[in-house]
Amino acid sequence: MESEWALASGRATLLSWVVCHPPTLPAWKERCPYPVVLVQCDEGVRTMGGLLGAVAADLRMDMPMTVDFGPSPDGDLVPQWRPA
Protein backbone atom coordinates (compact mmCIF):
# COMPACT_ATOMS: atom_id res chain seq x y z
CA MET A 1 0.00 0.00 0.00
CA GLU A 2 2.98 2.33 -0.42
CA SER A 3 2.51 5.30 -2.71
CA GLU A 4 4.34 8.39 -3.82
CA TRP A 5 3.52 11.66 -5.56
CA ALA A 6 4.57 12.06 -9.19
CA LEU A 7 4.15 14.90 -11.66
CA ALA A 8 1.70 14.00 -14.44
CA SER A 9 1.50 15.40 -17.96
CA GLY A 10 -2.19 16.38 -17.77
CA ARG A 11 -2.89 14.57 -21.05
CA ALA A 12 -5.39 11.73 -21.37
CA THR A 13 -7.62 9.75 -23.73
CA LEU A 14 -11.40 9.65 -23.37
CA LEU A 15 -12.65 6.17 -22.49
CA SER A 16 -16.31 6.75 -21.60
CA TRP A 17 -18.84 9.29 -20.33
CA VAL A 18 -22.27 9.56 -18.77
CA VAL A 19 -24.72 12.44 -18.38
CA CYS A 20 -26.00 12.79 -14.81
CA HIS A 21 -29.66 13.73 -14.39
CA PRO A 22 -31.68 14.40 -11.23
CA PRO A 23 -31.94 13.20 -8.57
CA THR A 24 -28.43 14.12 -7.48
CA LEU A 25 -26.83 15.43 -4.33
CA PRO A 26 -28.32 18.81 -3.36
CA ALA A 27 -25.05 20.67 -4.07
CA TRP A 28 -25.08 19.47 -7.71
CA LYS A 29 -28.80 20.04 -8.39
CA GLU A 30 -28.28 23.38 -10.20
CA ARG A 31 -25.75 21.84 -12.62
CA CYS A 32 -28.01 19.04 -13.88
CA PRO A 33 -27.81 17.61 -16.40
CA TYR A 34 -23.99 17.47 -16.51
CA PRO A 35 -21.48 15.11 -18.15
CA VAL A 36 -18.89 13.08 -16.25
CA VAL A 37 -15.98 11.61 -18.20
CA LEU A 38 -13.68 8.65 -17.63
CA VAL A 39 -10.20 9.15 -19.05
CA GLN A 40 -6.95 7.22 -19.14
CA CYS A 41 -4.01 9.49 -18.43
CA ASP A 42 -0.86 9.13 -20.53
CA GLU A 43 0.79 7.71 -17.41
CA GLY A 44 -1.70 4.81 -17.35
CA VAL A 45 -3.95 5.97 -14.51
CA ARG A 46 -7.71 6.09 -15.06
CA THR A 47 -9.67 8.90 -13.46
CA MET A 48 -13.04 10.61 -13.65
CA GLY A 49 -14.02 14.26 -13.72
CA GLY A 50 -16.30 16.90 -15.10
CA LEU A 51 -16.25 18.20 -18.67
CA LEU A 52 -15.23 21.75 -19.60
CA GLY A 53 -15.31 23.52 -22.96
CA ALA A 54 -17.64 21.02 -24.63
CA VAL A 55 -21.00 19.28 -24.31
CA ALA A 56 -21.67 15.55 -24.26
CA ALA A 57 -22.72 15.60 -27.94
CA ASP A 58 -19.16 16.74 -28.85
CA LEU A 59 -17.50 13.72 -27.24
CA ARG A 60 -15.99 10.84 -29.22
CA MET A 61 -14.27 7.71 -27.99
CA ASP A 62 -10.47 7.94 -27.85
CA MET A 63 -10.45 11.73 -28.25
CA PRO A 64 -7.46 13.44 -26.62
CA MET A 65 -8.23 15.33 -23.42
CA THR A 66 -6.32 17.70 -21.18
CA VAL A 67 -6.81 18.37 -17.48
CA ASP A 68 -8.00 21.64 -16.00
CA PHE A 69 -9.10 22.42 -12.45
CA GLY A 70 -12.38 24.06 -11.57
CA PRO A 71 -14.48 24.55 -8.47
CA SER A 72 -16.92 21.93 -7.25
CA PRO A 73 -20.23 23.18 -5.81
CA ASP A 74 -18.49 23.08 -2.43
CA GLY A 75 -15.74 25.39 -3.72
CA ASP A 76 -12.95 22.78 -3.76
CA LEU A 77 -10.73 22.67 -6.86
CA VAL A 78 -11.29 19.36 -8.63
CA PRO A 79 -9.84 17.87 -11.83
CA GLN A 80 -11.99 18.44 -14.89
CA TRP A 81 -11.29 17.54 -18.49
CA ARG A 82 -11.56 19.37 -21.79
CA PRO A 83 -10.94 18.27 -25.37
CA ALA A 84 -7.30 18.85 -26.26
Residue pairs with C-beta under 8 A, 6 or more apart in sequence:
6 43
8 41
8 42
8 43
8 45
8 67
9 41
9 42
9 43
10 66
10 67
11 41
11 42
11 64
11 65
11 66
11 67
11 84
12 39
12 40
12 41
12 42
12 47
12 64
12 65
12 66
12 67
12 81
13 39
13 40
13 42
13 62
13 63
13 64
13 65
14 37
14 38
14 39
14 59
14 60
14 61
14 62
14 63
14 64
14 65
14 81
15 38
15 39
15 40
15 46
15 61
16 37
16 38
16 61
17 35
17 36
17 37
17 38
17 51
17 56
17 59
18 35
18 36
19 33
19 34
19 35
19 36
19 56
20 28
20 32
20 33
20 34
20 35
20 36
21 32
21 33
22 29
22 32
22 33
24 32
27 72
27 73
27 74
28 34
28 73
30 73
31 73
34 50
34 51
35 50
35 51
35 55
35 56
35 59
36 48
36 49
36 50
36 51
37 48
37 49
37 50
37 51
37 59
37 65
37 81
38 46
38 47
38 48
39 46
39 47
39 48
39 49
39 65
39 81
40 46
41 47
47 79
49 67
49 78
49 79
49 80
49 81
50 70
50 78
50 80
50 81
51 59
51 80
51 81
51 82
52 68
52 70
52 80
52 81
52 82
53 82
53 83
54 82
54 83
58 83
59 83
63 83
63 84
64 83
64 84
65 81
65 82
65 83
65 84
66 81
66 82
66 83
66 84
67 79
67 80
67 81
68 79
68 80
68 81
68 82
69 77
69 78
69 79
69 80
70 77
70 78
70 80
71 77
71 78
72 78
